[in-house]
Amino acid sequence: MVGHSGCGKSTIVGLILRYYDQQAGTLTIDGVPVRDLNIEWLRNTVGVVTQEPVLFAASIEENIRMGNEHVTEREMIQACTAANAHQFITKLPRGYKTVIGRGGIQLSGGQKQKLAIARALVRNPKILLLDEATSALDTESEVAVQRALDQAREGRTTLIVAHRLSTVRSADRIIVFSHGEIAEMGTHSQLMSLPDGVYRRLVHAQEIGEADDEFIDEGNLSKFHNLPEGTSHCRCGAPIHDNSWSGMARFCDNLWSNIFGKSVVGSLNFLSSTQVAAQNRAALKVLKGISRKYVLQALSAIDAGEVSRTTTLNSIWFVLLGIVTGLSTFASGTLFGWVGEKMSMRLRIAVFTVGDDTRCWGSVLI
């Protein structure tokens, strides 16, 4: 099943497992309405592998037995081998007895998916539901998990909710959803033969996206050189086919220093005022500590007139300290925020401008 996000692909999986019932129409398995089937039997017959598998803070063996508590060790190894998981499990310190932590935190995304596949296979399900099982993985992990899924599909009915259309080209039947309805149905070659088909447009759109990614990843990087000190604007010329990551690294270092160096120079007056305000705050804290000594001296005086006079002076002094402290706090906070905002804006503008010119990673204007 393929289609845009929100078109109802994952909803079909929930309906098959009877997480909820449909409001209209009839959903059948081998001609029998799902509502007439025993829920426990149904969910024991169906194996599910989701995009984010749920693993428990237990050993690998215990997690796999969640799929079938009566599975033997031999059957467990067979399921893990079919899921392409046995090899990495045996390399762990305690093998199948290794505790993987809450949510499988000690495993990579691909390893967690393989365990989820193995857990589904130990049930020997007649129906296997794969709900975008590889969409959250990197390319290398996706290839390994996809290989495991191809092995797991043998001998059973498999329903795949696909994110990448390349994973369903060999499917016996592809169902294309559009706005919650089935728009097209057929094999890959049949759907691609439709001149203005939904599936055909999806495939072409994904191929264009992959081509763009390939261009960015493997395209020619211009050879960057050190920027002269004080440079505020640079633009690459014709693309150079000699890739130089070290040159690019030097360019980025110089770009970083130029962005922050020029930003600080351009905002020097505001930055100086901010520093003065911050220094005033620090000095005022020292003065407050010194002033407390005079308060204690005033309270320990014997003459009532002296106590009244010193108390009045101390009160006036603390009011002035409070006013100056408030102004310094407001000024330092406001000015620091303003300077930080300007520096961040210049950095973002420079970074976004780099990618404007596809010939040579664009220009940088600081």
C-alpha positions in Angstrom: 0.0 0.0 0.0 1.4 3.3 -1.1 0.2 6.9 -1.0 0.7 10.3 0.5 0.9 10.8 4.2 -2.5 10.8 5.9 -4.2 8.9 3.1 -5.2 6.0 5.3 -2.5 3.4 4.8 -1.7 2.7 8.5 -5.4 2.9 9.3 -5.9 -0.3 7.3 -3.4 -2.0 9.6 -5.4 -0.9 12.6 -8.6 -2.2 11.1 -7.1 -5.6 10.3 -5.9 -5.9 13.9 -9.3 -4.6 15.1 -7.8 -1.8 17.1 -11.1 -0.1 16.0 -13.9 -1.1 13.7 -14.9 0.5 10.4 -18.1 2.5 10.3 -19.2 1.4 6.9 -18.3 -1.5 4.5 -17.0 -4.9 5.3 -13.4 -6.0 5.9 -12.9 -9.7 5.3 -10.0 -12.2 5.6 -10.5 -15.2 3.3 -14.1 -14.1 2.9 -14.8 -14.0 6.6 -15.7 -10.6 8.1 -13.0 -9.5 10.6 -15.7 -8.7 13.2 -16.7 -12.4 13.2 -13.2 -13.6 14.0 -12.0 -14.2 17.6 -9.7 -11.2 18.4 -7.1 -13.4 20.3 -6.9 -15.9 17.4 -6.7 -13.0 14.9 -3.8 -11.3 16.6 -2.0 -14.5 17.1 -2.4 -15.2 13.4 -1.1 -11.8 12.3 2.5 -10.6 12.8 3.2 -6.9 12.9 6.4 -4.9 12.4 6.0 -1.1 12.9 8.2 1.9 12.1 9.2 2.2 15.8 9.2 -1.3 17.4 8.5 -1.6 21.1 11.2 -3.4 23.0 11.3 -4.0 26.8 14.0 -3.7 29.4 14.8 -7.4 29.3 17.1 -9.8 27.5 16.9 -10.4 23.8 15.5 -13.9 24.4 12.7 -12.5 26.6 11.8 -9.9 24.1 11.6 -12.5 21.3 9.5 -14.7 23.5 7.0 -11.9 23.7 5.9 -13.1 20.3 5.6 -16.7 21.3 6.3 -17.8 24.9 6.4 -21.4 23.9 9.1 -21.1 21.2 12.1 -23.4 21.5 15.7 -22.2 21.3 16.1 -23.8 17.9 13.0 -22.0 16.5 14.2 -18.8 18.0 17.5 -19.1 16.3 15.8 -20.0 13.0 13.6 -16.9 13.3 16.6 -14.6 14.1 18.5 -16.1 11.2 15.6 -15.4 8.8 15.4 -11.9 10.2 19.2 -11.4 9.7 19.6 -10.8 13.4 21.4 -14.0 14.6 24.8 -12.7 13.5 24.9 -9.6 15.5 23.2 -11.2 18.5 26.0 -13.8 18.8 28.6 -11.0 18.9 27.0 -9.5 22.0 28.7 -10.2 25.4 26.0 -12.6 26.5 24.4 -13.5 23.2 20.6 -14.0 23.6 20.9 -13.4 27.3 22.1 -9.8 26.8 19.9 -7.2 28.4 19.2 -4.4 25.9 17.7 -1.8 28.2 14.5 0.0 28.2 13.2 0.5 24.6 16.3 -1.4 23.3 18.4 1.7 24.0 21.7 -0.3 23.7 20.8 -1.3 20.1 20.9 0.6 16.8 17.8 1.3 14.8 18.5 -1.5 12.4 19.1 -4.0 15.1 15.9 -3.1 16.9 14.0 -3.6 13.6 15.6 -7.0 13.1 14.6 -8.1 16.6 11.0 -6.9 15.9 11.0 -9.0 12.7 12.3 -12.0 14.6 9.7 -11.6 17.3 7.0 -11.5 14.6 8.4 -14.6 12.9 8.5 -16.8 16.0 4.7 -16.7 15.9 4.8 -18.2 12.4 2.1 -15.8 11.3 -0.1 -16.5 8.3 -0.3 -12.7 7.7 2.6 -10.4 8.1 1.9 -6.6 8.4 4.9 -4.3 7.7 3.9 -0.7 8.6 6.8 1.4 7.1 9.3 -0.8 8.8 12.3 0.8 7.2 11.3 4.5 6.8 13.2 5.6 10.0 16.5 3.9 9.1 19.6 5.1 7.3 20.4 3.6 3.9 22.8 0.9 5.2 20.4 -0.3 7.9 17.5 -0.1 5.5 19.3 -2.4 3.0 20.0 -5.0 5.8 16.4 -4.8 7.2 14.9 -5.0 3.7 16.9 -8.1 3.0 15.5 -9.6 6.2 12.0 -8.6 5.3 12.3 -10.2 1.9 13.3 -13.5 3.6 10.5 -13.2 6.1 7.8 -12.7 3.4 8.3 -16.1 1.9 5.4 -18.5 2.5 2.9 -16.1 4.0 0.6 -13.2 3.0 2.4 -9.9 3.5 0.8 -6.5 3.6 3.4 -3.7 3.3 2.8 0.0 4.0 5.6 1.5 2.0 7.4 4.8 2.4 10.0 4.2 -0.3 8.4 2.9 -3.5 11.5 1.0 -4.5 10.7 -1.5 -1.7 7.4 -2.6 -3.3 8.4 -2.9 -7.0 8.4 -6.7 -6.8 5.0 -6.9 -4.9 2.3 -9.0 -6.4 -0.2 -6.2 -6.1 0.3 -2.5 -5.4 -2.6 -0.6 -3.9 -2.4 3.2 -4.4 -4.3 5.4 -1.9 -5.4 9.0 -2.6 -7.4 11.1 -0.2 -8.6 8.0 1.8 -9.7 6.0 -1.3 -8.1 3.4 -3.5 -7.1 5.2 -6.6 -5.2 2.5 -8.5 -4.3 -1.2 -8.2 -1.9 -3.5 -10.0 1.7 -4.5 -10.5 4.5 -2.0 -10.8 4.7 -2.3 -14.6 0.9 -2.0 -15.0 0.8 1.1 -12.9 3.8 2.7 -14.6 2.1 2.2 -17.9 -0.7 4.6 -16.9 0.2 8.0 -18.5 -1.2 10.2 -15.7 -1.4 7.7 -12.9 -1.1 8.6 -9.2 1.6 5.9 -8.7 3.5 7.0 -11.7 3.7 10.6 -10.4 4.8 9.3 -6.9 7.6 7.3 -8.4 8.8 10.2 -10.6 8.6 12.6 -7.6 10.7 10.2 -5.4 13.2 9.6 -8.2 13.7 13.4 -8.6 14.2 13.7 -4.8 16.7 10.9 -4.8 18.5 12.4 -7.7 18.8 15.7 -5.9 20.2 13.9 -2.8 22.7 12.1 -5.0 23.8 15.4 -6.6 24.4 17.0 -3.2 26.2 14.0 -1.8 28.3 13.1 -4.8 28.4 16.3 -6.8 31.5 18.3 -7.4 32.5 20.4 -4.4 34.4 23.5 -5.2 37.9 23.7 -3.9 37.8 26.3 -1.1 40.8 28.4 -0.1 41.5 30.4 3.0 39.7 33.7 3.1 41.8 36.9 3.6 41.3 38.4 7.0 38.5 41.0 7.0 36.7 39.5 4.0 33.0 40.3 4.1 31.9 38.9 0.8 33.1 36.0 -1.4 31.7 34.1 -4.4 33.0 31.0 -6.0 33.8 31.0 -9.7 33.5 28.1 -12.1 33.1 24.7 -10.4 36.3 22.8 -9.8 36.1 19.0 -10.1 38.8 18.4 -7.6 37.0 17.6 -4.4 38.8 18.9 -1.3 37.3 18.3 2.0 40.3 19.8 3.8 39.8 22.9 1.8 36.2 23.0 2.6 37.0 22.6 6.3 39.4 25.5 6.1 36.7 27.6 4.4 34.2 26.8 7.1 36.6 27.7 9.8 37.3 31.0 8.1 33.6 31.6 7.5 32.9 31.0 11.2 35.6 33.4 12.4 34.5 36.0 9.8 30.8 35.8 10.8 31.5 36.2 14.5 34.4 38.5 14.1 32.5 41.0 11.9 29.4 40.6 13.9 31.2 41.6 17.1 32.9 44.5 15.4 29.7 45.7 13.8 28.0 45.7 17.2 30.9 46.9 19.2 29.1 49.9 20.7 26.2 47.8 21.9 28.5 45.1 23.1 30.6 47.5 25.1 27.5 49.0 26.7 26.3 45.5 27.5 29.6 44.7 29.2 29.5 47.9 31.2 26.0 47.0 32.4 27.1 43.5 33.4 30.1 44.8 35.2 27.9 47.3 37.1 25.7 44.4 38.3 28.7 42.7 39.6 30.0 45.8 41.3 26.6 46.5 42.9 26.5 43.1 44.5 29.8 44.0 46.2 28.5 47.3 47.4 25.4 45.7 48.8 27.7 43.4 50.9 29.7 46.4 52.2 26.5 48.4 52.9 25.2 45.7 55.3 28.2 46.5 57.6 26.9 50.1 58.0 23.4 48.8 58.7 24.7 46.7 61.6 26.7 49.6 62.9 23.7 51.8 62.9 21.7 49.3 64.8 24.4 48.9 67.4 24.6 52.7 68.1 23.6 54.0 71.5 22.5 57.5 70.7 18.9 57.6 69.3 19.7 60.6 67.1 22.7 58.8 65.6 20.6 55.7 64.9 17.9 57.8 63.2 20.4 59.7 61.0 22.4 56.6 59.9 19.2 54.7 59.2 17.8 57.4 57.0 21.1 57.6 55.0 21.2 53.8 54.7 17.6 53.7 53.4 18.4 56.3 50.8 21.5 54.4 49.8 19.7 51.1 49.4 16.9 52.8 47.3 19.6 54.1 45.0 21.3 50.7 44.8 18.0 49.1 43.9 17.3 51.6 41.1 20.8 51.2 39.6 20.6 47.4 40.0 17.3 47.3 38.2 18.5 49.5 35.3 21.7 47.5 35.0 19.8 44.2 35.0 17.4 45.4 32.4 20.1 47.0 30.2 22.4 44.0 30.3 19.6 41.5 29.6 18.2 43.6 26.7 21.5 44.4 25.1 22.9 40.9 25.4 19.7 39.6 23.8 19.9 42.1 21.0 23.6 41.4 20.2 22.9 37.6 20.3 19.9 38.0 17.9 22.0 40.0 15.4 24.8 37.5 15.5 22.5 34.6 15.0 20.7 36.4 12.2 23.9 37.1 10.3 25.1 33.5 10.8 21.8 32.1 9.5 21.7 34.4 6.5 25.3 33.5 5.6 24.7 29.8 5.9 21.5 29.9 3.9 23.1 32.0 1.2 25.9 29.3 0.8 23.4 27.0 -0.8 21.8 29.4 -3.3 24.3 28.9 -6.1 24.4 25.2 -7.1 27.5 25.7 -9.2 29.8 26.1 -6.3 27.9 26.1 -3.1 26.9 29.7 -3.7 28.1 32.9 -2.0 28.6 34.1 1.5 27.6 37.6 2.4 28.3 38.7 6.0 
